[in-house]
């Protein structure tokens, strides 16, 4: 489609690396980029970032295990990058899922993760 003037973008974080470097996509419309902007930038810029792509697959899966934007808003709240407010019917991820997310982020510490990450208790979230 490129030859016809149609630039292609990946819409899936888990497929963005291959789309960019193997299929010629121009980038990605990314959910994970809100949480891991430096890592996603590196993934899109560096054709030799296959190891990083592999390392990010678990957090990509975690971010899409529940309907968007629940996991993203939950984990951004845990990092302090946004207020822990949810507009119903959306609710934060369960404490068990938050623990999983916390563990995954701790594995990626060198990839632009904020220094302070908190599990948060259920009552730390405001439901509007």
Secondary structure, 3 states (H helix, E strand, C coil): CHHHCCCCCECCHHHHHHHHHCCCCCCECCCHHHCCHHHHHHHHHCCCCHHHHHHHHHHHHHHCCCCCCHHHHHHHHHHCCCCCEECCCCCCCCHHHHHHHHHHHHHCCCCCCCCCCCCCCHHHCEEC
